[in-house]
């Protein structure tokens, strides 16, 4: 899922989520595609404790 979509779904500004990701503070795994899109890995429901 795109970082911006996941942030919006959780009521967090995209810029804040992006800064967290760049600083290594994002509470869920994420990666960047070769095109530059930030994608958040979707955790399993049972493991999901983080909001973003």
DOTITOR-522993 format. One line per field, with one value per residue: residue number from 1; residue in three letters; y, z, x of N, C-alpha, C in turn. Coordinates in steps of 0.001 Angstrom, whole numbers, always signed. Layout:
BEGIN
nr = [NUM  ...]
rest = [ALA  ...]
nnorth = [Y  ...]
nup = [Z  ...]
neast = [X  ...]
canorth = [Y  ...]
caup = [Z  ...]
caeast = [X  ...]
cnorth = [Y  ...]
cup = [Z  ...]
ceast = [X  ...]
This chain:
BEGIN
nr = [1  2  3  4  5  6  7  8  9  10  11  12  13  14  15  16  17  18  19  20  21  22  23  24  25  26  27  28  29  30  31  32  33  34  35  36  37  38  39  40  41  42  43  44  45  46  47  48  49  50  51  52]
rest = [UNK  UNK  UNK  UNK  UNK  UNK  UNK  UNK  UNK  UNK  UNK  UNK  UNK  UNK  UNK  UNK  UNK  UNK  UNK  UNK  UNK  UNK  UNK  UNK  UNK  UNK  UNK  UNK  UNK  UNK  UNK  UNK  UNK  UNK  UNK  UNK  UNK  UNK  UNK  UNK  UNK  UNK  UNK  UNK  UNK  UNK  UNK  UNK  UNK  UNK  UNK  UNK]
nnorth = [-1166  +2248  +4717  +7243  +6683  +4879  +6506  +8495  +6910  +6439  +8871  +10502  +13050  +12990  +14047  +13881  +11074  +10420  +11727  +10293  +7796  +8327  +8959  +6584  +5952  +4977  +2964  +540  -1888  -650  +193  +1525  +1899  +1398  +3516  +5466  +5481  +5224  +2389  +735  -2124  -4439  -5443  -8568  -9071  -10005  -9340  -6638  -3860  -1361  +1888  +3165]
nup = [+0  -751  +915  +1344  +1123  +3233  +5392  +5205  +5690  +8352  +9527  +9586  +8577  +5275  +4904  +7486  +7870  +5798  +6658  +9022  +7866  +6318  +8374  +9666  +11583  +11184  +12214  +10955  +8483  +5434  +2001  -884  -4249  -7455  -8978  -7134  -5434  -2212  -403  +1957  +3869  +4490  +7617  +9254  +10539  +13240  +14238  +14058  +15742  +15552  +14550  +12034]
neast = [+860  +509  +2462  +1303  -1437  -1814  -1131  -3141  -5408  -5058  -5250  -2999  -797  +591  +3168  +4266  +4319  +6088  +8422  +8905  +9441  +11764  +13529  +13748  +11887  +9371  +6706  +6155  +7222  +8664  +9368  +11110  +10185  +11833  +10918  +10518  +8343  +6972  +6297  +4299  +4625  +2099  +1212  +389  -2894  -3066  -572  -495  +99  +980  -32  +312]
canorth = [+0  +3474  +5391  +8331  +6088  +4315  +7641  +9090  +5987  +6480  +10249  +11090  +13760  +12286  +14598  +13306  +9673  +10402  +12071  +9124  +6757  +8756  +8952  +5236  +5940  +4439  +1774  -640  -1994  +35  +250  +2443  +1268  +2093  +4752  +6438  +5376  +4595  +1389  +203  -3536  -4632  -6493  -9461  -8495  -10392  -8677  -5192  -3029  +0  +2588  +3446]
caup = [+0  -792  +2193  +1458  +1365  +4595  +6316  +5132  +6332  +9793  +9991  +9771  +7362  +4443  +5160  +8752  +7609  +4961  +7507  +9881  +7040  +5987  +9609  +10220  +12737  +10798  +13044  +10126  +7396  +4181  +1048  -2005  -5556  -8318  -9477  -6051  -4634  -905  -147  +3317  +3924  +5315  +8620  +9516  +11488  +14609  +14636  +13882  +16934  +15151  +13894  +10633]
caeast = [+0  +1302  +2634  +330  -2759  -1823  -1152  -4474  -6344  -4834  -5377  -1668  -392  +1564  +4509  +4732  +4645  +7282  +9562  +9156  +10061  +13130  +14329  +13764  +10990  +8064  +6499  +5884  +8211  +8352  +10469  +10901  +10293  +12791  +10298  +10492  +7117  +7159  +5274  +4279  +4261  +913  +1428  -737  -3848  -2756  +667  -635  -75  +1316  -1136  +592]
cnorth = [+1234  +4139  +6479  +7793  +5537  +5431  +8262  +8219  +6010  +7902  +10939  +11821  +12991  +12757  +14018  +11859  +9563  +10722  +10919  +8050  +7106  +8705  +7573  +5074  +5384  +3118  +505  -696  -1286  -3  +1199  +1678  +2004  +3414  +5817  +6418  +4667  +3657  +850  -1254  -3677  -5757  -7374  -8839  -8782  -9671  -7157  -4483  -1573  +610  +2752  +2173]
cup = [+0  +580  +2383  +1755  +2783  +5635  +6360  +5868  +7851  +10359  +10275  +8487  +6602  +4739  +6447  +8548  +6787  +5779  +8446  +9095  +6731  +7199  +10257  +11427  +12418  +11537  +12270  +9019  +6130  +3282  -87  -3309  -6378  -8862  -8388  -5190  -3324  -644  +1269  +3238  +4892  +6312  +8750  +10586  +12937  +15139  +14675  +15195  +16594  +14385  +12417  +9993]
ceast = [+910  +1323  +1586  -1069  -2862  -1874  -2544  -5495  -6226  -4854  -4049  -1300  +688  +2984  +5100  +5152  +5921  +8527  +9916  +9892  +11519  +14061  +14423  +12863  +9609  +7847  +6140  +6935  +7734  +9583  +10106  +11080  +11348  +12239  +10197  +9238  +7424  +5991  +5421  +3854  +3097  +1166  +185  -1608  -3465  -1518  +524  -936  +190  +142  -886  +955]
